[in-house]
Amino acid sequence: MKIITICIYTTICFLMVGCKKNTSTIREYDTVENCATELEKLCLKCHDDSVTFSFKTKEEGYITEYDFKYLGSLKIKRDNFKVIQRTILSGLLPEALRANVSLRLFLKGKLYGEYTGFDMLHKIKVVSNTLCLYDSRTKTKAFFKLKDSIPNNLYVPHEENDSELIGEMFYFNKYQHR
C-alpha cells in the first residue's frame, strides 16, 4: 500500500513540475486576409521547401483553407525573387473543396506579382533558376528558364509533342512597380 501511495505521489509531483506555464502567444487578426498575409511572411522567412504553412477557417458552414509553401528563389538579372506557392481551398463540404493555386513572386519582401490559374493537379518546383511545371492530368512537363525577365505568360501544352496549340496558359499579374 505504501509503494502505491509513493508511486501516485511521485507521479503527481512529476506532472506538476512538468506542467510549465505556457509562454506561447495567441495573436488575433481582424480579417482572414491579414492572417494570411502574416502566415505568408512567415513562410518567406522560413526558406524551407519541406514545410507548408496553413490555417483553416469555417464560417457559416463555408470552409476555407490557406496553404503556403516556399519553393525557392529565382535570380533574374540583378534581382533575387523568392517564390511561394499559395493554395486556397474553399467550399461547403471538406470532400468537395475547390482549389485556387497561384505562384507568387516576392522582391525584397514585397509581393511583386503572381501567376494565377493553377489547380491541385499542377505540381510546381523551382530548381536552378527554372520553373518546373507538371500536369498530372495530362502527364506533361514544362520548364521555364528565367534569366533575363519574368514572362507575361506560361504555356503548358497538353501533350509534349503536340503540333496543335492545345494546352493551358497562365498569366502573370504584376503588382509592384519599380
C-alpha positions in Angstrom: 0.0 0.0 0.0 2.9 2.4 0.8 4.5 1.6 -2.6 1.3 2.5 -4.4 0.9 5.7 -2.4 4.6 6.7 -3.1 4.1 6.0 -6.8 1.0 8.1 -7.0 2.7 10.9 -5.1 5.7 10.8 -7.3 3.6 10.8 -10.5 1.6 13.8 -9.3 4.9 15.6 -8.5 6.3 14.9 -12.0 3.1 16.1 -13.5 3.1 19.3 -11.6 6.7 20.1 -12.3 6.3 19.1 -16.0 3.4 21.5 -16.5 5.1 24.8 -17.1 3.4 28.0 -17.8 2.5 28.3 -21.5 4.7 31.1 -22.9 3.3 30.9 -26.5 1.3 33.9 -27.7 -2.0 33.8 -29.4 -2.5 36.5 -32.0 -5.8 37.8 -33.1 -6.4 39.3 -36.5 -9.2 41.5 -37.6 -9.5 39.8 -41.0 -8.6 36.5 -42.6 -6.6 38.3 -45.2 -4.4 39.9 -42.5 -3.8 36.4 -41.0 -3.0 35.0 -44.4 -0.5 37.9 -45.1 1.3 37.2 -41.8 1.5 33.5 -42.5 2.9 34.2 -45.9 5.6 36.5 -44.4 6.5 33.7 -42.0 6.8 31.3 -45.0 9.1 33.7 -46.8 11.4 33.9 -43.7 11.5 30.1 -43.3 13.2 29.2 -46.7 12.3 25.6 -46.2 10.6 23.8 -49.1 9.6 20.8 -47.0 7.3 22.9 -44.7 3.8 24.0 -45.6 2.2 26.8 -43.5 -1.5 26.6 -43.3 -4.7 27.6 -41.5 -8.3 26.8 -41.9 -11.5 28.9 -41.3 -15.1 27.7 -41.1 -17.8 30.4 -41.1 -21.5 29.6 -41.5 -20.6 26.2 -42.9 -18.2 27.6 -45.5 -14.7 26.1 -45.3 -11.6 28.0 -46.4 -8.0 26.5 -46.2 -4.9 28.5 -46.9 -1.6 26.8 -47.6 1.7 28.5 -48.2 4.8 26.7 -49.4 8.2 28.2 -50.1 9.5 26.9 -53.4 12.9 28.6 -53.7 14.4 31.7 -55.3 14.9 32.9 -58.9 17.8 35.2 -59.8 16.6 37.4 -62.7 19.2 40.0 -63.8 20.3 41.6 -60.6 17.2 40.8 -58.6 16.6 37.8 -56.3 12.9 36.8 -56.3 11.5 34.5 -53.6 8.8 32.1 -54.8 5.8 30.9 -52.8 3.0 28.6 -53.9 -0.3 29.8 -52.3 -3.2 27.4 -52.3 -6.7 28.4 -51.3 -9.2 25.5 -50.9 -12.8 26.6 -50.4 -16.3 25.1 -50.4 -19.1 23.8 -48.2 -18.0 20.2 -47.9 -14.5 19.0 -47.0 -14.5 16.4 -49.7 -15.6 18.9 -52.4 -13.3 21.9 -51.9 -12.2 23.9 -55.0 -8.6 24.9 -55.4 -7.2 28.2 -56.4 -3.4 27.9 -56.7 -1.0 30.7 -57.5 2.7 31.1 -57.9 3.7 34.3 -56.0 7.0 36.2 -56.6 8.4 38.4 -53.9 11.1 41.0 -54.3 12.7 42.4 -51.1 9.9 41.0 -49.0 7.1 42.6 -51.1 4.7 40.9 -53.5 6.0 41.7 -57.0 3.4 39.6 -58.9 1.9 36.2 -59.3 0.9 33.6 -61.9 -2.7 32.5 -61.4 -4.9 29.7 -62.6 -3.2 26.6 -61.3 -5.1 23.9 -59.5 -4.2 20.9 -57.3 -3.2 18.8 -60.3 -0.3 21.0 -61.2 3.0 20.3 -59.4 5.3 23.2 -59.3 9.1 23.3 -58.4 11.9 25.8 -58.6 15.2 24.3 -59.5 18.4 26.1 -60.7 16.5 29.2 -61.8 14.0 27.2 -63.6 10.2 26.9 -63.0 9.3 23.2 -63.4 5.6 22.5 -64.0 4.0 19.1 -64.1 0.4 18.5 -65.0 -0.7 15.2 -63.5 -3.9 15.1 -65.7 -2.0 15.0 -69.0 1.3 13.8 -67.6 3.1 16.7 -69.3 6.1 18.7 -68.1 7.1 22.2 -69.0 10.3 24.0 -68.0 10.8 27.8 -68.0 14.4 29.0 -67.5 14.2 32.5 -66.1 17.3 34.6 -66.5 16.6 38.0 -68.1 13.0 38.6 -67.4 9.7 37.3 -66.0 7.5 36.1 -68.9 4.0 37.5 -69.0 2.6 34.1 -69.9 3.5 30.5 -69.2 2.2 28.0 -71.7 1.9 24.3 -70.8 1.0 22.0 -73.7 -1.4 19.1 -73.0 1.0 16.8 -74.9 4.7 17.2 -75.1 4.9 16.6 -78.9 1.7 18.5 -79.6 1.6 20.1 -83.1 -1.7 21.8 -82.3 -1.6 24.5 -79.7 -3.7 22.8 -77.1 -2.7 23.5 -73.5 -3.0 25.9 -70.7 -1.9 29.5 -70.4 -1.0 31.0 -67.0 -0.8 34.8 -66.8 1.5 37.0 -64.7 -0.2 39.8 -62.7 2.4 42.4 -61.7 1.6 44.3 -58.5 4.7 46.1 -57.6 6.1 48.8 -59.8 9.8 49.8 -59.6 
